Amino acid sequence: MKTQKFNSKKFLICTLVPLVLSCAKTNFVSVEPVENGQATPSPSTPDNPNKVVTSTEVVEHGNKKVDFLLVLDDSNSMLPELKKLSLKMTAFVKFLEASQIDWQMCVTTTRPSYAGKALPWKNYAPEDGGAVEVLKKGTQGLPAIFITTINSVAIGGGDSADERGLNAVYQSFAQGGPCYRPGAAASVILISDEDERSVGGDSSVLKPNDADSALKALEKEDLPANILAQAHARFGDKVRFTFNSIIVKPGDKACEAQQDQSSSPSHPGRVYAEMSRLTEGGIGSICDEDYGVSLNTFKDKIINSLSQLSLECEPVAGTLKVSVNGVAILSFKLDGNILKFFSHLVEGTRIELNYECKK
């Protein structure tokens, strides 16, 4: 957006004719916004010692192709949670079907012996003769496919107690295959009542009833920074990647105590939460009765969206004016020079700002 600031003492009434601006003795300053949407401050006037800043931000349009990887904790304590998830995933996919997103989805588990291998979807025969591991947009009978598939996941036994959700993602990205299309955004949805390798490699969070083998060192495939590097290696630096987690949120003692009542102790997903924060993904609580709330939050993360903006300064009190798609709004808050919106603004939204900075 280009703003023009006129000198009131020298301004004369001008007549605008299409494609022509005719005016005498008019002084003005044009301000071009920089690439991130912020503008160079307009000069102050004699009666206003502050800098006036006007800028426009348009939330970019994201990639319409999204490849999902659903990662399920298949340890002994997870059966009730997976049953809840199987029901609520159908509502989430209904949103995807109603949107313009060209999506597909694979599913795997945190069991390290699976090493990120995609499981076949049940009651599913792809019309195009493609892989039964890749569920695609437009498939008929999606609710039955989700319920049957998730409920058929084997729970417990073997190496299931060594939950390695990030390792599964790392291995899946490394393998590539039909789960990922060239140029498509990648989005992981993980559900677990423990951390990576149960306790995230942290001996201080061990509990008296943890198994002796609960403490295991994190390896390179378990570290968030390495997952991000693997995503960049597989998809490129410009492809959007989000990691969304339904976990025992760090600091939620009530949820942790509730989960501890199952056959094995739970642990806050600190490493998983860090992975979500690193990719600007969503974090939901495994103790929620309705996972639909978390999944609805994830959809705003998965499509291109914006929740906050950095302003040039902390605005002078009372000067900040915000419009979204031409309508003035008050549903925001300021944290210093950070403008935070109460809800994510999705792609294509136009945000207009006007405020003053002290000199």
C-alpha positions as CSV (number, residue, x, y, z in Angstrom):
1,M,0.0,0.0,0.0
2,K,1.2,3.5,-0.8
3,T,0.4,6.3,1.7
4,Q,0.6,9.9,1.0
5,K,1.1,12.6,3.6
6,F,0.2,16.2,2.6
7,N,1.5,19.5,3.9
8,S,-1.7,21.1,5.1
9,K,-0.4,24.7,4.7
10,K,0.4,24.2,1.0
11,F,-2.4,21.9,0.1
12,L,-4.7,23.2,-2.6
13,I,-7.9,21.4,-3.7
14,C,-7.1,19.0,-6.6
15,T,-9.3,17.6,-9.3
16,L,-8.7,13.9,-10.1
17,V,-9.2,12.9,-13.7
18,P,-8.8,9.2,-14.7
19,L,-5.1,8.4,-15.0
20,V,-4.2,12.1,-14.4
21,L,-3.5,13.9,-11.1
22,S,-3.5,17.7,-11.6
23,C,-2.6,19.8,-8.6
24,A,-0.5,23.0,-8.0
25,K,1.7,23.7,-5.0
26,T,1.1,20.3,-3.4
27,N,3.9,18.7,-1.4
28,F,3.5,15.0,-0.4
29,V,5.7,12.1,0.7
30,S,5.0,8.6,-0.7
31,V,5.8,5.7,1.5
32,E,6.3,2.2,0.1
33,P,5.8,-0.8,2.5
34,V,8.8,-3.1,2.8
35,E,8.5,-6.8,2.0
36,N,7.1,-7.9,5.3
37,G,4.2,-5.5,5.1
38,Q,5.6,-2.7,7.3
39,A,6.0,0.7,6.0
40,T,8.6,3.4,6.5
41,P,7.2,5.9,9.1
42,S,5.8,9.1,7.7
43,P,7.5,12.3,8.9
44,S,5.9,13.9,11.9
45,T,4.0,17.1,11.5
46,P,4.6,20.2,13.7
47,D,1.5,19.4,15.8
48,N,2.3,15.7,16.1
49,P,5.9,14.9,17.3
50,N,5.3,11.1,16.8
51,K,6.0,9.0,13.8
52,V,2.9,7.9,12.0
53,V,3.2,4.3,10.6
54,T,0.8,2.9,8.0
55,S,1.2,-0.6,6.7
56,T,-0.6,-3.5,5.0
57,E,-0.1,-7.2,5.4
58,V,-1.7,-9.9,3.3
59,V,-1.6,-13.4,4.6
60,E,0.0,-15.4,1.9
61,H,-1.8,-18.2,0.0
62,G,-0.4,-21.6,1.0
63,N,0.1,-24.8,-0.9
64,K,-3.2,-26.5,-1.7
65,K,-1.6,-29.9,-1.6
66,V,-1.1,-31.3,1.9
67,D,0.3,-34.7,2.7
68,F,-0.6,-35.9,6.2
69,L,1.2,-38.4,8.4
70,L,-0.9,-39.7,11.3
71,V,1.4,-41.1,14.1
72,L,-0.4,-43.2,16.7
73,D,1.1,-44.3,20.1
74,D,0.3,-48.0,20.2
75,S,1.5,-48.7,23.7
76,N,-0.7,-50.5,26.3
77,S,-2.2,-47.3,27.8
78,M,-3.5,-45.8,24.6
79,L,-6.6,-47.9,23.7
80,P,-9.2,-45.4,25.1
81,E,-7.5,-42.4,23.4
82,L,-7.3,-44.1,20.0
83,K,-11.0,-44.9,20.1
84,K,-11.8,-41.3,20.8
85,L,-9.5,-40.2,18.0
86,S,-11.0,-42.6,15.5
87,L,-14.4,-41.0,16.0
88,K,-13.2,-37.4,15.9
89,M,-10.9,-37.8,12.9
90,T,-13.9,-38.2,10.7
91,A,-15.2,-34.7,11.5
92,F,-11.7,-33.3,10.8
93,V,-11.6,-35.0,7.4
94,K,-15.1,-33.6,6.7
95,F,-13.5,-30.2,7.0
96,L,-10.7,-31.2,4.7
97,E,-13.3,-32.5,2.2
98,A,-15.3,-29.3,2.3
99,S,-12.1,-27.2,1.8
100,Q,-10.1,-26.7,-1.4
101,I,-7.2,-28.6,0.1
102,D,-6.0,-31.5,-2.1
103,W,-5.1,-33.9,0.7
104,Q,-3.9,-37.4,1.2
105,M,-2.9,-39.3,4.4
106,C,-0.8,-42.1,5.7
107,V,-0.8,-43.7,9.1
108,T,2.0,-45.2,11.2
109,T,2.7,-45.9,14.9
110,T,5.4,-44.9,17.4
111,R,6.6,-48.6,17.7
112,P,10.3,-48.4,16.6
113,S,10.2,-51.7,14.8
114,Y,7.7,-50.2,12.3
115,A,10.3,-47.4,11.6
116,G,7.7,-45.1,10.1
117,K,6.3,-47.7,7.7
118,A,2.8,-46.8,6.6
119,L,0.0,-49.1,7.6
120,P,-2.7,-50.1,5.1
121,W,-6.1,-48.5,5.5
122,K,-8.9,-50.9,6.3
123,N,-12.1,-51.2,4.1
124,Y,-10.3,-49.1,1.4
125,A,-9.7,-49.9,-2.2
126,P,-8.3,-46.9,-4.1
127,E,-10.3,-46.2,-7.3
128,D,-7.1,-45.3,-9.1
129,G,-5.5,-48.6,-8.2
130,G,-3.0,-46.8,-6.0
131,A,-1.4,-47.9,-2.7
132,V,-3.8,-48.9,0.1
133,E,-1.5,-47.1,2.5
134,V,-2.4,-43.7,1.0
135,L,-5.9,-42.4,1.8
136,K,-7.0,-39.7,-0.7
137,K,-9.4,-36.8,-0.9
138,G,-12.8,-37.8,-2.3
139,T,-12.8,-41.3,-1.0
140,Q,-16.2,-42.7,-0.2
141,G,-17.0,-44.1,3.3
142,L,-14.3,-42.1,5.1
143,P,-15.8,-42.5,8.6
144,A,-15.8,-46.3,8.4
145,I,-12.3,-46.3,7.0
146,F,-11.0,-44.2,9.9
147,I,-12.8,-46.1,12.7
148,T,-11.9,-49.5,11.3
149,T,-8.3,-48.7,10.7
150,I,-7.5,-46.9,14.0
151,N,-9.4,-49.5,16.0
152,S,-7.4,-52.3,14.3
153,V,-4.0,-51.0,15.4
154,A,-2.4,-53.6,17.6
155,I,-2.0,-52.3,21.2
156,G,0.9,-53.2,23.4
157,G,3.5,-56.0,23.3
158,G,6.8,-56.2,21.6
159,D,8.7,-52.9,21.6
160,S,5.6,-50.7,21.8
161,A,6.7,-49.3,25.2
162,D,9.6,-47.5,23.6
163,E,7.5,-44.7,22.0
164,R,9.4,-43.1,19.2
165,G,7.0,-40.7,17.4
166,L,9.8,-38.4,16.0
167,N,11.8,-41.4,14.9
168,A,8.8,-42.6,13.0
169,V,8.5,-39.2,11.3
170,Y,12.2,-39.1,10.5
171,Q,12.2,-42.6,9.0
172,S,9.0,-41.9,7.0
173,F,10.5,-38.8,5.5
174,A,13.7,-40.6,4.7
175,Q,11.8,-43.4,2.9
176,G,9.6,-41.0,0.9
177,G,7.4,-43.2,-1.3
178,P,3.8,-42.6,-2.2
179,C,2.9,-40.9,1.1
180,Y,4.6,-37.7,-0.2
181,R,4.0,-35.8,-3.4
182,P,6.5,-33.4,-5.0
183,G,5.7,-29.8,-3.9
184,A,3.0,-30.8,-1.4
185,A,3.0,-29.3,2.2
186,A,3.6,-31.9,4.9
187,S,1.7,-32.1,8.1
188,V,2.1,-34.6,11.0
189,I,-0.6,-35.3,13.6
190,L,0.8,-37.3,16.6
191,I,-1.1,-38.6,19.6
192,S,0.7,-40.0,22.6
193,D,0.4,-40.1,26.4
194,E,4.2,-40.1,26.9
195,D,7.2,-38.4,25.5
196,E,9.8,-39.5,22.9
197,R,11.3,-42.7,24.2
198,S,8.8,-42.4,27.1
199,V,10.6,-39.7,29.2
200,G,12.3,-37.7,26.5
201,G,15.7,-38.9,27.7
202,D,15.3,-37.0,31.0
203,S,16.0,-39.1,34.1
204,S,14.5,-36.4,36.4
205,V,10.9,-37.2,35.2
206,L,11.1,-40.9,36.0
207,K,8.4,-42.2,38.3
208,P,8.5,-45.0,40.8
209,N,6.4,-47.3,38.7
210,D,8.3,-46.7,35.5
211,A,9.9,-49.8,34.0
212,D,13.6,-50.2,34.5
213,S,14.0,-49.7,30.7
214,A,12.0,-46.5,30.6
215,L,15.1,-44.3,30.4
216,K,16.7,-44.4,27.0
217,A,19.0,-41.8,25.4
218,L,17.6,-39.8,22.5
219,E,19.3,-40.6,19.2
220,K,19.6,-38.2,16.3
221,E,16.3,-39.5,14.8
222,D,14.5,-38.4,18.0
223,L,15.6,-34.7,18.1
224,P,13.3,-32.0,16.8
225,A,16.1,-30.1,15.0
226,N,17.1,-33.2,13.0
227,I,13.4,-33.9,12.1
228,L,13.2,-30.4,10.7
229,A,16.5,-30.9,8.8
230,Q,15.1,-34.1,7.4
231,A,11.9,-32.4,6.3
232,H,14.0,-29.8,4.5
233,A,16.1,-32.4,2.8
234,R,13.0,-34.3,1.6
235,F,10.7,-31.5,0.7
236,G,12.9,-28.4,0.3
237,D,13.3,-25.3,2.5
238,K,10.2,-23.6,1.0
239,V,7.7,-26.4,1.5
240,R,5.5,-25.9,4.6
241,F,5.9,-28.5,7.4
242,T,3.8,-28.5,10.6
243,F,4.0,-31.0,13.5
244,N,0.8,-31.1,15.5
245,S,0.6,-33.1,18.8
246,I,-2.1,-34.4,21.1
247,I,-0.2,-35.0,24.3
248,V,0.0,-34.6,28.0
249,K,0.8,-30.9,27.9
250,P,3.9,-29.9,29.9
251,G,2.8,-28.4,33.2
252,D,-0.7,-29.9,33.1
253,K,-0.5,-31.9,36.4
254,A,-4.2,-32.7,36.5
255,C,-4.1,-34.4,33.1
256,E,-0.9,-36.2,34.0
257,A,-2.5,-37.6,37.1
258,Q,-5.5,-38.7,35.1
259,Q,-3.4,-40.5,32.6
260,D,-1.3,-42.1,35.4
261,Q,-4.4,-44.1,36.4
262,S,-3.9,-46.4,33.4
263,S,-1.8,-49.5,33.3
264,S,1.5,-47.5,32.9
265,P,2.6,-44.0,34.0
266,S,2.3,-41.1,31.6
267,H,4.8,-38.3,30.9
268,P,4.4,-34.8,29.5
269,G,5.3,-34.6,25.9
270,R,8.1,-32.0,26.2
271,V,10.0,-33.1,23.2
272,Y,6.8,-33.4,21.1
273,A,5.7,-29.9,22.2
274,E,9.1,-28.5,21.2
275,M,8.7,-30.1,17.8
276,S,5.2,-28.4,17.4
277,R,6.6,-25.0,18.5
278,L,9.5,-25.4,16.1
279,T,7.2,-25.8,13.1
280,E,4.4,-23.5,14.4
281,G,2.1,-26.5,14.7
282,G,-0.7,-27.0,17.2
283,I,-0.6,-28.6,20.7
284,G,-3.7,-30.3,22.0
285,S,-4.4,-32.1,25.3
286,I,-4.8,-35.9,25.4
287,C,-7.2,-35.4,28.3
288,D,-9.8,-33.5,26.3
289,E,-13.1,-35.4,26.0
290,D,-13.4,-34.1,22.5
291,Y,-10.4,-34.1,20.3
292,G,-12.4,-32.2,17.7
293,V,-11.3,-29.0,19.5
294,S,-7.6,-29.8,18.9
295,L,-8.2,-31.0,15.4
296,N,-10.0,-27.7,14.5
297,T,-7.0,-25.8,15.9
298,F,-4.8,-27.9,13.7
299,K,-6.7,-27.1,10.6
300,D,-5.9,-23.4,11.1
301,K,-2.2,-24.3,11.5
302,I,-2.2,-26.6,8.5
303,I,-3.6,-24.1,6.0
304,N,-1.5,-20.9,5.7
305,S,-2.5,-18.6,8.6
306,L,-1.2,-15.8,10.8
307,S,-1.7,-15.2,14.5
308,Q,0.6,-12.3,15.2
309,L,2.6,-9.5,13.7
310,S,5.7,-7.6,14.7
311,L,5.2,-3.8,14.7
312,E,8.0,-1.3,14.2
313,C,7.5,-0.1,17.8
314,E,5.3,-0.3,20.8
315,P,2.5,2.0,19.6
316,V,1.7,5.1,21.5
317,A,-1.3,4.3,23.8
318,G,-4.6,4.7,22.0
319,T,-3.1,5.2,18.5
320,L,-3.3,1.6,17.1
321,K,-6.1,1.1,14.6
322,V,-6.5,-2.4,12.9
323,S,-8.7,-3.3,10.0
324,V,-9.2,-6.8,8.6
325,N,-10.5,-7.0,5.1
326,G,-11.6,-3.4,5.4
327,V,-13.5,-3.8,8.7
328,A,-12.1,-2.2,11.9
329,I,-11.6,-4.8,14.7
330,L,-10.9,-4.7,18.4
331,S,-10.3,-8.4,18.9
332,F,-6.5,-8.2,19.4
333,K,-4.0,-7.5,22.1
334,L,-0.6,-5.9,22.3
335,D,2.4,-7.4,23.9
336,G,5.1,-4.7,23.5
337,N,5.5,-4.3,19.8
338,I,3.8,-7.7,19.0
339,L,0.2,-7.5,17.8
340,K,-1.6,-10.7,18.7
341,F,-5.0,-11.7,17.1
342,F,-7.5,-13.7,19.1
343,S,-7.9,-16.2,16.2
344,H,-5.8,-17.2,13.3
345,L,-6.3,-15.1,10.2
346,V,-6.3,-17.4,7.2
347,E,-4.7,-17.0,3.8
348,G,-5.8,-14.1,1.7
349,T,-6.8,-11.9,4.7
350,R,-5.8,-8.2,4.3
351,I,-4.7,-6.5,7.5
352,E,-4.3,-2.7,7.6
353,L,-2.5,-1.0,10.4
354,N,-2.1,2.6,11.5
355,Y,-0.3,3.7,14.7
356,E,2.2,6.1,16.1
357,C,5.7,5.6,17.4
358,K,7.5,7.9,19.8
359,K,10.5,9.6,18.4
